[in-house]
Amino acid sequence: MFDSEKTIKLLFAGPVGSGKTTAIRAISDTAPVSSERPWMDARPGGKITTTVALDYSTIQLSPNETLHVYGLPGQDYLDFMGPIVGRGALGAVLLLDASSSSLGDDCCAVVESLARIDPNLKFVIGISKTDITPTFSMATMHALTRRMSLFVPIFSIDPRDPAQVRQLVRALLLL
């Protein structure tokens, strides 16, 4: 049977707590399939759930084009899922948490995991929680990506804001 629908795949990647699930919820047409569960390592007043598999949703771009959105899990023990889910993706939105004490290491680790999916995978970087992290410096992030020989757009975003998440996706499409 001939299927005239064009399928496009987009990935959201990043460490635990970076805002992947929230960003996907913000831009999806329908409620995402989510595997959020209570987080046993939660800190008081912090994130109380974590994704234990992946998030999935769709966005109807046109009558014949559906964007399939996958949120990759941030836990290391689930990193085998990236190459399986990510095969054929048009690109990725890499989300990072500005309040993380391991922001630079997180960035390096996720970039390496994206390279395992596809060494030529295009991606953009969105950094959440910059508004509550007075020590965060966009200049430091730009210096880090230059040291890694990456020349990708970097944005400060609130993953709850659909307009900001859509801007990340638009930036990816322009690469």
Backbone bond lengths (Angstrom), bond angles and torsions (degrees), N, CA, C in turn:
res aa  C-N    CA-C-N  psi(-1)  N-CA   C-N-CA  omega(-1)  CA-C   N-CA-C  phi
1 M - - - 1.443 - - 1.524 108.95 -
2 F 1.304 117.85 138.68 1.453 123.43 -179.92 1.527 109.63 -86.85
3 D 1.321 115.17 128.22 1.465 120.51 177.98 1.514 107.92 -109.35
4 S 1.319 116.83 115.49 1.467 120.48 -176.41 1.523 112.49 -86.13
5 E 1.327 117.49 -2.80 1.463 119.26 -179.76 1.517 110.62 -78.77
6 K 1.320 115.53 133.66 1.457 121.47 176.69 1.537 108.55 -90.06
7 T 1.327 115.65 127.16 1.451 121.47 -179.13 1.527 109.46 -103.09
8 I 1.312 115.65 128.77 1.458 122.19 179.25 1.525 107.05 -126.64
9 K 1.333 116.36 135.08 1.457 121.33 -175.72 1.530 110.08 -115.68
10 L 1.333 116.57 132.76 1.455 124.03 178.01 1.525 108.53 -126.31
11 L 1.331 115.93 137.37 1.457 121.19 179.81 1.528 111.01 -108.67
12 F 1.311 116.23 145.80 1.460 123.02 167.46 1.521 104.88 -116.43
13 A 1.323 116.69 125.99 1.458 121.51 -177.08 1.523 109.26 -132.07
14 G 1.315 115.89 155.47 1.452 120.26 177.95 1.515 109.82 158.21
15 P 1.320 116.20 170.64 1.466 119.98 179.29 1.530 111.83 -72.56
16 V 1.300 115.46 169.10 1.467 122.14 176.27 1.530 108.54 -55.44
17 G 1.326 116.09 133.36 1.459 121.27 174.88 1.513 115.81 84.79
18 S 1.323 117.81 8.28 1.467 119.76 -177.18 1.522 113.06 -84.47
19 G 1.323 118.54 -15.34 1.461 121.15 176.39 1.519 115.19 111.88
20 K 1.317 118.33 14.02 1.469 121.15 -177.40 1.529 111.85 -60.03
21 T 1.315 116.99 -52.87 1.463 120.98 -178.85 1.521 110.57 -60.71
22 T 1.312 116.91 -42.97 1.460 121.67 -179.51 1.525 110.75 -63.39
23 A 1.325 117.44 -43.40 1.469 121.57 -179.99 1.525 111.00 -64.03
24 I 1.315 116.78 -42.14 1.466 120.19 179.53 1.525 110.06 -64.02
25 R 1.323 116.93 -42.59 1.471 120.34 176.88 1.529 110.68 -60.28
26 A 1.330 116.42 -37.09 1.469 120.60 -175.55 1.523 112.77 -66.42
27 I 1.332 118.13 -31.08 1.471 119.14 -174.07 1.525 114.72 -110.22
28 S 1.317 118.09 -3.89 1.459 121.11 -175.33 1.519 112.38 -77.71
29 D 1.337 114.66 148.92 1.464 121.26 175.47 1.525 111.43 -75.88
30 T 1.314 115.86 -31.37 1.461 121.55 -178.63 1.524 108.57 -128.11
31 A 1.298 116.11 164.23 1.466 119.92 178.66 1.524 109.16 -61.70
32 P 1.332 117.32 126.80 1.465 119.85 -179.25 1.519 112.51 -66.07
33 V 1.320 114.57 148.75 1.455 120.42 167.68 1.519 104.22 -74.30
34 S 1.304 116.69 122.90 1.455 120.29 -174.07 1.513 110.18 -130.94
35 S 1.302 115.51 151.50 1.463 120.44 178.02 1.529 109.72 -119.07
36 E 1.325 115.88 39.29 1.465 121.21 177.34 1.525 109.92 -68.21
37 R 1.314 115.46 133.10 1.454 122.22 178.10 1.525 108.91 -138.09
38 P 1.344 117.51 159.29 1.467 119.06 177.04 1.530 110.64 -55.87
39 W 1.316 115.31 139.21 1.462 121.40 -176.84 1.515 109.21 -98.84
40 M 1.301 116.58 116.88 1.459 121.74 -177.21 1.526 112.20 -69.49
41 D 1.339 118.07 -24.98 1.463 121.73 -179.15 1.529 112.39 -95.05
42 A 1.335 116.48 15.34 1.460 120.12 -177.04 1.528 110.91 -62.73
43 R 1.329 114.58 142.62 1.468 120.92 175.59 1.527 108.39 -94.13
44 P 1.316 117.93 145.88 1.467 120.27 179.16 1.533 110.41 -54.09
45 G 1.331 115.00 130.52 1.460 120.71 179.27 1.520 113.66 80.45
46 G 1.328 117.94 -0.09 1.463 121.57 -178.27 1.510 111.93 -106.42
47 K 1.303 115.04 -160.67 1.463 123.44 179.70 1.530 108.63 -62.02
48 I 1.337 117.16 130.46 1.462 120.15 -176.08 1.532 113.01 -108.63
49 T 1.351 116.76 -9.45 1.462 120.27 177.13 1.524 109.31 -127.35
50 T 1.326 115.37 162.71 1.460 120.96 175.42 1.519 108.89 -145.34
51 T 1.318 116.62 154.59 1.456 122.05 178.00 1.528 108.29 -81.14
52 V 1.325 116.58 125.83 1.461 119.72 -176.34 1.527 113.12 -103.64
53 A 1.304 117.89 -0.89 1.468 121.21 174.39 1.522 107.39 -142.33
54 L 1.314 117.39 -90.09 1.459 120.17 175.69 1.509 109.40 -156.83
55 D 1.320 114.67 168.28 1.457 121.55 173.13 1.521 107.01 -107.59
56 Y 1.337 116.25 150.65 1.453 120.01 178.66 1.517 109.11 -147.74
57 S 1.328 115.39 138.31 1.451 120.73 174.69 1.516 108.77 -157.84
58 T 1.311 114.94 176.59 1.460 120.12 177.63 1.520 109.98 -132.15
59 I 1.336 113.21 156.84 1.455 121.44 173.34 1.522 105.66 -133.45
60 Q 1.322 117.01 124.81 1.456 120.86 179.52 1.516 108.56 -82.43
61 L 1.333 116.74 111.08 1.462 121.96 -178.87 1.524 111.48 -82.47
62 S 1.310 115.81 -36.97 1.466 122.88 177.44 1.523 105.82 -158.35
63 P 1.332 117.93 175.07 1.474 118.02 -179.57 1.530 113.45 -57.21
64 N 1.328 117.84 -27.25 1.463 120.31 -177.84 1.518 113.73 -113.27
65 E 1.325 117.97 9.08 1.466 120.50 -178.84 1.523 110.38 -130.85
66 T 1.315 114.71 122.14 1.454 121.41 177.84 1.518 108.51 -118.88
67 L 1.318 116.03 129.08 1.459 121.53 173.98 1.527 107.36 -92.22
68 H 1.334 116.18 118.99 1.458 121.91 177.25 1.526 107.37 -95.47
69 V 1.316 116.00 120.95 1.462 122.02 -174.48 1.523 109.41 -109.63
70 Y 1.335 114.56 125.67 1.464 121.21 -179.57 1.521 109.50 -120.87
71 G 1.304 116.44 129.29 1.454 122.18 172.42 1.515 108.42 -99.53
72 L 1.319 115.82 112.95 1.463 120.19 -179.49 1.531 109.78 -76.37
73 P 1.318 117.51 143.64 1.466 119.63 -179.95 1.528 110.98 -67.00
74 G 1.320 116.58 148.23 1.460 121.32 -178.75 1.516 114.82 -90.25
75 Q 1.330 117.38 -8.65 1.459 119.84 -177.66 1.529 110.30 -79.91
76 D 1.328 115.99 138.43 1.465 121.53 -178.94 1.525 112.77 -57.62
77 Y 1.321 117.74 -38.55 1.460 119.52 -175.82 1.532 112.91 -68.47
78 L 1.330 117.68 -10.15 1.462 121.64 177.45 1.532 112.38 -106.35
79 D 1.331 116.90 11.57 1.471 119.04 -175.40 1.528 113.68 -66.76
80 F 1.330 117.83 -14.55 1.461 120.27 176.32 1.532 111.92 -65.40
81 M 1.334 117.43 -20.71 1.460 121.20 -177.17 1.526 112.94 -72.27
82 G 1.334 117.67 -27.99 1.455 120.92 -176.40 1.514 114.34 -54.33
83 P 1.340 118.99 -54.33 1.463 119.78 -179.98 1.532 113.52 -63.80
84 I 1.318 117.16 -29.52 1.465 120.15 179.69 1.529 109.77 -72.39
85 V 1.318 116.45 -53.07 1.460 121.68 -177.62 1.532 111.29 -71.80
86 G 1.328 116.32 -35.79 1.455 120.50 -172.12 1.505 116.45 -81.11
87 R 1.312 117.89 -9.77 1.470 120.45 -179.07 1.528 109.85 -55.63
88 G 1.332 116.12 123.51 1.457 121.02 177.24 1.516 115.24 84.98
89 A 1.321 117.95 5.50 1.474 120.14 -179.74 1.518 111.21 -68.17
90 L 1.323 116.29 145.57 1.463 120.80 176.97 1.517 111.01 -74.50
91 G 1.327 117.34 -22.70 1.460 121.10 179.18 1.510 111.06 168.42
92 A 1.334 114.35 -173.63 1.459 120.04 -176.73 1.520 111.12 -140.21
93 V 1.303 114.29 150.03 1.458 122.78 169.05 1.522 105.17 -104.34
94 L 1.316 116.49 115.72 1.464 122.05 178.69 1.519 106.84 -94.31
95 L 1.324 116.82 117.24 1.460 121.50 178.37 1.518 109.67 -104.97
96 L 1.336 114.96 136.74 1.464 122.37 178.68 1.517 108.92 -129.35
97 D 1.314 116.10 153.72 1.463 123.77 -179.20 1.527 108.44 -102.60
98 A 1.330 116.75 112.58 1.473 121.45 -178.43 1.518 112.36 -61.14
99 S 1.327 118.11 -25.85 1.462 119.96 -177.52 1.527 112.65 -83.28
100 S 1.326 117.26 -3.83 1.457 120.51 -179.37 1.528 110.47 -72.42
101 S 1.325 115.94 134.39 1.466 119.90 177.62 1.529 110.90 -71.17
102 S 1.321 117.51 -12.53 1.465 121.70 179.84 1.529 111.91 -114.17
103 L 1.326 117.30 33.51 1.467 122.21 -176.16 1.525 112.54 -52.68
104 G 1.311 118.25 -49.26 1.464 121.38 -179.26 1.518 112.14 -63.30
105 D 1.329 116.56 -44.85 1.468 120.60 178.13 1.523 111.06 -64.82
106 D 1.346 115.89 -39.18 1.462 119.98 177.67 1.528 110.26 -59.95
107 C 1.318 116.14 -45.04 1.463 120.81 179.95 1.528 110.28 -59.34
108 C 1.315 116.92 -49.74 1.475 121.37 -179.49 1.518 111.09 -59.22
109 A 1.327 117.07 -43.98 1.467 121.00 -177.57 1.522 111.55 -64.86
110 V 1.327 117.16 -42.94 1.464 119.04 -178.35 1.529 110.53 -71.23
111 V 1.331 117.61 -37.93 1.465 119.96 176.52 1.529 109.79 -60.47
112 E 1.323 117.18 -41.92 1.468 120.69 177.55 1.526 111.26 -63.21
113 S 1.334 116.88 -39.63 1.469 119.26 -179.82 1.528 110.52 -68.62
114 L 1.332 117.85 -35.96 1.462 120.39 176.69 1.528 110.68 -65.77
115 A 1.328 116.98 -36.85 1.471 121.10 178.38 1.530 110.93 -65.48
116 R 1.346 117.42 -30.02 1.467 120.12 176.75 1.526 110.94 -71.03
117 I 1.324 116.80 -29.10 1.470 120.36 176.08 1.524 109.26 -69.08
118 D 1.341 114.59 -50.06 1.468 121.04 180.00 1.520 106.78 -163.82
119 P 1.327 118.26 117.52 1.467 120.13 -178.03 1.528 113.52 -60.64
120 N 1.329 117.12 -18.61 1.469 121.10 179.83 1.520 113.01 -105.49
121 L 1.330 117.15 11.48 1.462 120.81 -178.44 1.523 110.07 -63.77
122 K 1.309 116.44 127.36 1.461 121.79 176.81 1.530 108.70 -78.63
123 F 1.333 115.80 145.56 1.457 118.69 175.88 1.521 111.01 -154.61
124 V 1.307 114.55 159.96 1.459 123.47 172.89 1.515 106.97 -122.69
125 I 1.314 116.31 161.45 1.460 121.14 -179.82 1.523 109.69 -116.51
126 G 1.321 115.52 129.37 1.455 122.38 172.78 1.516 108.18 -117.53
127 I 1.314 116.48 131.84 1.465 120.15 -178.34 1.524 108.56 -114.11
128 S 1.322 115.11 118.79 1.462 121.50 -178.72 1.531 110.47 -92.80
129 K 1.307 115.58 163.63 1.469 125.16 174.75 1.530 113.38 64.87
130 T 1.322 117.29 22.43 1.466 118.92 176.62 1.526 110.92 -67.70
131 D 1.321 116.44 -27.57 1.461 121.07 -178.99 1.530 112.98 -70.25
132 I 1.327 116.68 -19.91 1.476 119.64 -179.08 1.529 111.34 -113.14
133 T 1.321 115.90 13.22 1.469 120.51 -177.98 1.524 109.05 -125.89
134 P 1.337 117.56 87.49 1.463 120.25 -175.79 1.527 114.13 -62.43
135 T 1.319 117.60 -21.06 1.464 120.15 -178.93 1.528 112.83 -85.88
136 F 1.330 117.52 -7.42 1.463 120.05 -178.66 1.524 110.73 -68.42
137 S 1.328 115.20 140.64 1.462 121.16 178.17 1.528 109.66 -134.14
138 M 1.326 116.07 120.15 1.459 120.28 176.31 1.532 109.78 -63.59
139 A 1.320 117.60 -32.97 1.468 120.71 178.04 1.525 111.02 -61.42
140 T 1.323 116.91 -37.66 1.468 120.72 177.13 1.523 110.58 -64.56
141 M 1.323 117.29 -40.03 1.467 120.70 178.29 1.526 110.80 -65.69
142 H 1.326 116.63 -42.10 1.468 119.44 178.07 1.530 110.58 -62.87
143 A 1.320 117.09 -40.50 1.465 120.54 178.39 1.533 110.60 -64.24
144 L 1.332 116.62 -41.53 1.463 120.61 178.25 1.526 110.89 -60.71
145 T 1.330 117.29 -48.30 1.466 119.23 -177.94 1.533 111.23 -66.41
146 R 1.322 117.36 -33.57 1.484 119.24 175.68 1.523 110.67 -64.99
147 R 1.345 117.35 -42.04 1.473 120.49 177.30 1.526 111.42 -61.42
148 M 1.329 116.30 -29.95 1.460 121.33 178.98 1.537 111.28 -86.63
149 S 1.329 116.59 3.33 1.471 122.54 -176.42 1.523 112.19 59.73
150 L 1.313 115.75 36.90 1.467 122.11 176.60 1.518 108.99 -106.80
151 F 1.293 115.33 134.92 1.458 120.45 177.16 1.519 106.45 -127.37
152 V 1.331 113.92 79.58 1.462 121.58 -175.28 1.525 109.12 -125.25
153 P 1.328 116.65 151.66 1.468 119.57 175.66 1.523 110.78 -65.16
154 I 1.326 115.56 139.33 1.464 122.00 177.42 1.523 108.10 -126.17
155 F 1.321 116.35 129.10 1.455 122.38 -178.39 1.524 110.50 -126.76
156 S 1.301 116.02 146.52 1.455 122.08 166.88 1.520 105.33 -89.78
157 I 1.341 117.03 124.26 1.464 118.82 -176.18 1.514 112.28 -138.01
158 D 1.320 113.84 160.36 1.459 122.50 168.67 1.525 105.73 -108.53
159 P 1.336 118.67 109.88 1.463 120.03 -175.63 1.527 114.26 -64.40
160 R 1.326 117.56 -9.89 1.474 120.46 176.39 1.518 111.79 -80.79
161 D 1.337 116.97 -15.84 1.460 122.10 -174.51 1.537 110.28 -93.92
162 P 1.337 117.80 108.87 1.463 120.13 -178.02 1.532 113.35 -55.34
163 A 1.320 117.76 -38.20 1.469 120.02 -178.88 1.531 111.29 -64.12
164 Q 1.320 117.21 -39.59 1.460 120.10 179.49 1.529 111.97 -69.90
165 V 1.318 116.93 -38.46 1.470 120.44 178.43 1.529 109.21 -67.46
166 R 1.330 116.94 -42.60 1.476 120.04 177.55 1.526 110.97 -60.88
167 Q 1.323 117.43 -36.08 1.466 120.48 178.17 1.534 110.67 -62.07
168 L 1.321 117.42 -39.67 1.472 120.83 175.52 1.525 110.65 -60.34
169 V 1.319 115.95 -45.47 1.474 120.43 -179.77 1.523 110.13 -63.42
170 R 1.341 117.50 -43.25 1.463 120.53 178.06 1.521 110.98 -60.43
171 A 1.319 116.60 -42.44 1.472 120.16 178.97 1.527 110.49 -60.99
172 L 1.317 116.59 -39.34 1.462 120.92 177.84 1.524 110.44 -62.95
173 L 1.311 116.71 -43.55 1.471 120.77 -178.22 1.526 112.06 -65.62
174 L 1.321 116.84 -23.34 1.467 120.26 -179.96 1.525 113.25 -84.69
175 L 1.330 117.67 -8.65 1.467 120.69 179.43 1.511 111.29 -71.29
